Amino acid sequence: MKALLIEDKEYIRKGLRNLLQLVDAKVKVIGECESVKDAVVVANACKPELVFLDINLIDGSGFDFLEQTENLNFKTIFITAYEEHALKALKKGAVDYILKPVDIDELKEALNKVEQLSFSEQRKQLKTAKQVWKNENSKLILSLQDSFQVINLNELMFCESDKGYTTFYCNSNKKYVVSKTLKEFEERLGKVSFTRPHQSYIVNLDFIDKYDKSGAIYLKNGKKIPVSSRKREQFLNEFLKWNSN
């Protein structure tokens, strides 16, 4: 069975490769990738029969990879840290997964289960897991001074940081201030449609009206947001990629 390892941490890939040699000589690792972009290229070229797939990759999610390789037939085993959103999605879909750090007994069990599963049955499981993942990542709970506020991320236009506080601006003209820095929200928002073009801002790509090449973003409500010089190239790549999808 030809296997592809898709995981953004090299030491996890190395450990998994070593464990596979111990537990199943029939599994042959034909490639390793750390990004969605590279994984799609390698998968189309090598046609793996089994994919070990991390949920959070450096340029997207494991579900992004699955969407872009729907024409290929391979079994999937997820690799994930103990994350509430990830595990809820995988358990709801009954999809096989192994937790980091990888345990040899869990690996054996996952391999045995996935070998007995048909492609069509796993596609159903992955579809369910993807929908749960999407729903779980569509909301954010903010801890305010006197309450917990739920906001829909598809309504959040941008976040602005100032002296240890972050203000969340929604398209309903509502705003919420929390006593946390932008850094504490960057990873969470980066999994969906947000980008950080400046030290003081995180922006929802869906609300960008245009990008001025002089280094400014204009949102659909007219708000102007600066793009720092060191982040211009990265932002432009994200902006163009988002709008080409």
N, C-alpha and C positions, 0 to 999 in steps of 0.2 A: 504494500500500500504506500503510494507516494504521498508524503506529507509536507505541507508548507507551514512554517512558523511565522505568525504575524504578531509581533510584540515589540514595544518601543524600548524595552530595557534589555540590554545585551546579556546581563548575567542571568536573567530569567530564561532567555532563549538557550543559553549554554546549559543551564541546569536541566531544562526540559529535554534537550537533545541527549544529554547523558542518561537521563532516566529512561528515555525511549529505547536506548540501546540495551538497557538492563531488562526491561519488561517485555519487549516485543521485537524480535529480530525481523519480523515481516514489515515493520514500519520503517521506511527509508526517507530521511529528511532530504528534500530536493532543493530547498531554498529557505531563506530567512529575510524578513522585511520588518521595518519599524514604522512605516507610514502607509496610509490608504493608497496614495498615488503609486508607490513602488509595488505594493502588494497586488494591485489590479494588473499591472504590467506583467509581473512574474506569474500570476495565476493564469492569465490568458496564454502565456508562452509555454508554461510547463504542465498545465492541466492536472493539478493535484487531485488526489482522491480523498484526502483528508486535510482539513485546515484547523490548526490551533489558533484561535483568534482572540486577541485582547479587545476589550470593549472600548477603552480609551487610548487612542493612538495620537501621534504628534500632530496630525493634520485632520483629525475627524474621529469617527467612531467605527467600531466593527460593523455596525449596521450599514454605514456608508459603503464599506467594502462589499457587503453582501448585495446591496442594491446594484452595484456596478458590475457584478459578476453573476447575474441571474441566469445567464446563458450557459453557465458551467455546472456540471454535476459533481459535487463533492460533499462529504460529510463534514460537519462542523462541531468542534468542541471549544467552548469559550474558556479563556483564561481571565480571571478577574480578581481584583482585590476585594476586601469585604466592604462593598459599597451598597448602601440601601437601595438606590435606584436600580443598579445593575442586577443585584440578586433578585429583587422583586420581579423584574422583567423576565429573567431566566427561569425562575421557579414557576411563574405564571404560564410560560410557554412550554414548561417541562423539557427545556433544552439542557443538554449535558454541559457541565462546566466543572472546572477545577479551580480551586482557590490558590492564590499566591501566599506564601511560597508553595510550590507544587509538592504534593505528597504522593509517594509512589503507589500507595494503595488506592487513593482517589483516581490516579491516572489509570491504573489497571481496570477499575470499575467503569470509568468513562469510556475506555476503549472497547470493553466488552459490550456495553450498552449500544454504542454508536454502530458497531459492526452489525448488530441485529436489526437496525433501523433502516427502513426504505427511504429513498430520496424524497418521495412524495410526502411521507409522514413527517420527515424533518422539515420540509418546506412549510408545512402547516404550523409546526412548533415555532419556527423562526418568525413567521408572520405574526403570530400572537405575541411573541416576546418583543418584537420591534414596535408593535402598537403600544404595549405597556410602557416600554422605554420612552417612546415619544410623549406619551401622556405624563409620565413622571417628570420629564424634563421640560414641561410646558409651564410650570409654576415655580414661584419662589416665595418663601415665607420670610418676612422681615421682622426682626425683633425691635419694636418701637419702645418708647419710654413707658407707655401704659397698655400696650397690646401687641398681639402678633398679627401682622397684616399679610394676607395672601395677595400676590399680584400675578397676573398672567403675563408671561414673558413676551407674548405676541403683542401686548399693549405697551410694553416698556420701550421708550424711545432712546433714552440714554441715561447714564449715571455720571455724576460729577463729584469729585472729591475735593475737600477743603479742610485742612488742619485736623485730620483724623476722623472727619465725618464724611458720609457719602449721601448724596441726595439722588433719589430715583424719580425720574420724570416720566409720566405716562401720557399717552395720547388723549386721555380723558381730562387733561388739565390738572390731574391730581399729582401731588409730589409727596414723597416720604423721606424723612431724614433718619439715618441710623448712625450710631456711634461706632462705626467700623470703617476701615480703609478700603479702597478699591481692590487692593491686593487680595483681600479675603473673599471677593466675589469673582475675581478674574477667571479662575479655573472653572468654576461652575458655569458661568455665562459663556466661556469659550467653547463649551461643548455644543452650543446651539448657534444662533445667528448673530453673535456679538463679536466685536473687535475692539482692541484698545489702541487707538491711534496716537494717544498722548498720555502722559503721566497722570493727568487729572480727569481723563474721560474714558468711559466704555460706551460704545455706540451700537445700537441695533442696526445691522446692515439693511434690514427691510425698510427703514425709515430714511435712508439717504436719498436725497433728490439728485445731488450732483457732487462731484469732487473737482474743486478748482486746482489746477496744476501748480498754482502758487503755494499750495499747502493748506487748503481749508476744505472742510466738509460742510455742505449745506443740507440740513434736514428738510423734510417736507413741510414742517411748520415754520420754516425760515430761520431756525436757529443755526448759527455759525459755530463750528467746532474746529479748533486748530489740529493739524497733524504735525507732530514733531519731525524735525529733519531726519533724525536717525530711524524713524519708523515709516517714512514715506514709501519706500520700496516694498516693505512687508505689507503695509496697508493696501497699496495699489494692487498687489497680487491677490490679496483676499477679496478686495472689492470687485475686481474683474472676474475672478473665479466664481464668486457668489452670483453675479448677474449673468453669467453664461450658463448657469444650471437651469 
